[in-house]
Amino acid sequence: MIITDTHTHLYSEAFSEDQDEMIQRALDANVKRFFIPAIDSTYTKSMLDLQKKYPEHVYLMMGFHPTHVKENYLDELAHVEEMLETHKFYAVGEIGIDLYWDKTTLEIQQKAFKHQIKLAKKYKLPIVIHCRDAFDEVFEVLESEKGDDLFGIFHCFTGNLEQAKQAISYNMALGIGGVVTFKNGKIDQFLNEIDLKHIVLETDSPYLAPKPFRGKRNESAYIANVLDKLADIYSISAETIADLTTENSKAIFKI
């Protein structure tokens, strides 16, 4: 059984003291592929170093996280362009809109989001979407960019059934992580109405640890708890969930 974590920040400062041990725990738990989202240029070296260390397991994305979109956003977008031109990446992400922390940057977040979607289309790459308190705004951008060349993952999906179907209509898989194990997460109440062909697994570590680790540092090995929850929701084996979601990830990231 191979489990794929489609979204994990393995280079995070939260793992500075035990990164290798944490990754080994995941490998021992059959998590064999880690897809690594970008945040901004300050993390690029750490990401590249991580890939050199684990070339058989680590797959990098390149992008500019919406919560980091500030006055210098054009410089950061130039960095994304330069990296896409000179290195191999498997997605443009994580990108999108976040109105939880700062609503005043909406306009430049939208510009950065659209610009990076166009880069993804140029390089025929999937996008990995970050959306927080911004479903309408994200869907507005996706509607303007929809087409066969727009596809990817709606990372850390936390919406309702209608929003799930709308995301899927834009060729987005749903990234399901620790939230599915939360009592107030709600997505567990309708997820079995979504065909598994639209689902991939993720942790978003070090964030959003699943039960029983909620509130603690998350790590990729904990994806087993997400896997078990989905096996319960869909009433099929964890091995089948792992196989299907791994195949979905391979199709999206083209590996």
Secondary structure, DSSP 8 states (H G I E B T S, - for coil): --EEES---TTSGGGTTTHHHHHHHHHHTTEEEEEE----GGGHHHHHHHHHHSTTTEEE-B---GGG--TTHHHHHHHHHHHHHHS--S-EEEEEEE-SS-STTHHHHHHHHHHHHHHHHHTT--EEEEEES-HHHHHHHHHHH-STT--EEETT----HHHHHHHHHTTEEEEE-GGGGSTT--GGGTGGGS-GGGEEE---TTSS--TTSTTS---GGGHHHHHHHHHHHHTS-HHHHHHHHHHHHHHHHT-
